[in-house]
Amino acid sequence: MRAFVALDISDPKVLDAIVAFQGELTSTGADIKIVEKENIHFTVKFLGEISQAQALEADNCLRGLHLNALVAEVKGVGAFPSVHRPGVVWAGVAPDQEVRFKATADAAITVLEGIGESDRKPFTAHATLARVRSNRGSSNLTQLLRLNANRTFGEITLKELKLKSSVLSRQGPTYTDMGAYALV
């Protein structure tokens, strides 16, 4: 099964602000695939294809964590690998809150060491908003991203870390929660 660990964005006002921005992304004419509202989350660790036994091991490891809830301002937009060559459009967190986000992510990443894929890049707090399919309209997209680099979507409180499975289809991914771990 394809799996990952995430922090869901569930605040309706913040999600509505993100969806409004996704509408602006679409209006650029760029060739993008918007992430569905119910699938917007901060990825903590992508595990990739793992076995049922590895999923159970991940669940046990995550249950042993004792992490604090996170209050964060969803702020800023950008793209991987860069705004000039966007492949993935994302929203981040306010810069002064990244350290707490990283500490939570690092704790989860550490306990999951040896399960699933190795991390190729250091953790960056980001919620994927859209995936770019081709270069069509990319100059308009780049301009919109530059203009909204410091856009604020609102404040969220994250009280759960989740282990999720992902099934890919032509319509997009379907996520299923396999475990939820309280942040107190």
C-alpha positions as MATLAB code, in Angstrom:
seq = 'MRAFVALDISDPKVLDAIVAFQGELTSTGADIKIVEKENIHFTVKFLGEISQAQALEADNCLRGLHLNALVAEVKGVGAFPSVHRPGVVWAGVAPDQEVRFKATADAAITVLEGIGESDRKPFTAHATLARVRSNRGSSNLTQLLRLNANRTFGEITLKELKLKSSVLSRQGPTYTDMGAYALV';
ca = [
       0.000    0.000    0.000;
       1.072    3.592   -0.637;
       1.297    5.483    2.665;
       2.327    8.751    4.261;
       2.126   10.663    7.540;
       0.285   13.985    7.579;
      -1.244   16.829    9.525;
      -4.687   17.574    8.068;
      -5.902   21.124    7.565;
      -9.496   20.918    8.748;
     -10.391   24.505    9.674;
     -13.243   25.467    7.291;
     -12.253   29.149    7.036;
      -8.661   28.316    6.194;
      -9.764   25.685    3.689;
     -12.148   28.185    2.063;
      -9.299   30.715    1.763;
      -7.093   28.034    0.173;
      -9.848   27.004   -2.249;
     -10.309   30.668   -3.231;
      -6.596   30.864   -4.020;
      -6.819   27.619   -5.982;
      -9.455   29.382   -8.100;
      -6.930   32.123   -8.789;
      -4.375   29.473   -9.754;
      -6.861   28.005  -12.228;
      -7.627   31.448  -13.678;
      -3.984   31.843  -14.785;
      -4.657   29.354  -17.578;
      -1.800   27.165  -16.326;
      -2.044   23.433  -16.970;
      -2.539   22.349  -13.353;
      -4.369   19.710  -11.331;
      -5.905   21.210   -8.188;
      -5.761   19.185   -4.963;
      -9.260   18.445   -3.678;
     -10.313   20.402   -0.586;
     -10.672   17.236    1.513;
      -7.126   16.129    0.599;
      -5.247   19.281    1.653;
      -2.711   18.482    4.358;
       0.855   19.082    5.496;
       2.948   16.070    4.544;
       5.232   15.002    7.374;
       6.747   11.877    5.817;
       6.074   10.060    2.578;
       6.534    6.334    3.160;
       5.766    5.171   -0.389;
       4.813    1.550   -1.026;
       4.867   -0.377    2.240;
       3.577   -3.777    3.349;
       0.777   -4.363    5.855;
       3.432   -5.408    8.380;
       5.291   -2.118    7.848;
       2.016   -0.187    8.253;
       1.470   -1.916   11.612;
       5.059   -1.145   12.618;
       4.581    2.531   11.614;
       1.348    2.654   13.632;
       3.140    1.270   16.714;
       5.996    3.759   16.327;
       3.673    6.729   15.944;
       1.557    5.638   18.942;
       4.674    5.977   21.103;
       5.146    9.646   20.280;
       4.198   12.347   22.777;
       3.973   15.569   20.803;
       2.445   18.969   21.449;
      -0.434   20.403   19.456;
       0.647   22.978   16.907;
      -0.902   26.372   16.354;
       0.226   27.786   13.058;
      -0.593   30.483   10.582;
      -0.932   29.050    7.080;
       1.042   31.650    5.217;
       2.973   32.034    2.000;
       2.861   30.247   -1.319;
       5.600   28.877   -3.494;
       6.510   26.027   -5.777;
       8.864   23.072   -5.975;
      11.419   22.931   -7.471;
      11.114   26.750   -7.785;
       8.653   29.528   -8.585;
      10.405   29.879  -11.964;
       9.933   26.184  -12.769;
       6.828   25.187  -10.815;
       6.024   21.505  -10.531;
       4.094   21.561   -7.262;
       2.360   24.657   -5.880;
       2.213   24.804   -2.094;
       1.142   26.861    0.919;
       3.474   27.064    3.896;
       3.469   28.256    7.496;
       4.638   31.566    8.917;
       8.459   31.549    9.083;
       8.558   31.970   12.877;
       6.504   28.774   13.275;
       8.552   26.521   11.013;
      10.867   25.467   13.858;
       7.984   23.922   15.851;
       6.623   22.256   12.720;
      10.056   20.843   11.939;
      10.476   19.518   15.506;
       7.160   17.631   15.252;
       8.042   16.289   11.805;
      11.562   15.305   12.871;
      10.188   13.310   15.812;
       7.860   11.365   13.503;
      10.539   10.913   10.845;
      13.005    9.629   13.449;
      10.666    6.960   14.879;
       9.809    5.825   11.341;
      13.453    5.373   10.323;
      13.786    2.221    8.229;
      10.084    2.072    7.300;
       9.332    3.020    3.725;
      11.291    5.395    1.533;
      14.267    7.369    2.790;
      13.879   11.123    2.860;
      15.761   12.645   -0.051;
      15.209   16.239    1.000;
      14.980   17.931    4.382;
      11.496   18.523    5.779;
       9.746   21.698    4.641;
       6.304   22.534    6.051;
       4.076   22.638    2.973;
       0.566   21.756    1.898;
       0.295   20.868   -1.790;
      -2.377   22.963   -3.520;
      -1.820   21.990   -7.158;
       0.407   19.937   -9.434;
       1.674   21.437  -12.689;
       1.170   19.136  -15.694;
       2.939   21.160  -18.420;
       4.532   24.532  -19.141;
       1.316   25.963  -20.589;
       0.522   29.231  -18.800;
       3.523   28.916  -16.505;
       4.529   32.596  -16.820;
       1.094   33.680  -15.509;
       1.364   31.092  -12.735;
       4.840   32.297  -11.775;
       3.600   35.890  -11.634;
       0.662   34.928   -9.374;
       2.982   32.981   -7.064;
       5.386   35.935   -6.767;
       2.506   38.322   -5.993;
       1.208   35.976   -3.256;
       4.488   34.886   -1.681;
       3.317   36.205    1.712;
      -0.402   35.517    1.394;
      -2.109   34.621    4.668;
      -4.818   31.930    4.754;
      -5.511   31.934    8.488;
      -4.557   30.237   11.727;
      -5.028   26.537   12.436;
      -4.641   24.283   15.436;
      -3.266   20.850   14.602;
      -4.212   18.262   17.216;
      -3.638   15.015   15.316;
      -0.914   13.374   13.324;
      -2.268   10.775   10.899;
      -0.992    7.703    9.096;
      -2.767    7.573    5.744;
      -2.994    5.237    2.807;
      -3.321    6.587   -0.706;
      -4.952    4.906   -3.693;
      -4.231    6.626   -7.006;
      -6.754    6.789   -9.843;
      -7.447    8.933  -12.905;
      -9.798   11.059  -10.805;
      -7.068   11.694   -8.231;
      -5.928   10.082   -5.004;
      -8.242    8.703   -2.347;
      -6.848    8.961    1.166;
      -7.860    6.720    4.059;
      -6.842    7.303    7.664;
      -5.119    4.204    9.035;
      -4.205    5.750   12.381;
      -4.614    9.003   14.295;
      -2.239   10.141   17.050;
      -3.219   12.949   19.417;
      -1.036   16.017   19.729;
      -1.621   17.426   23.225;
];
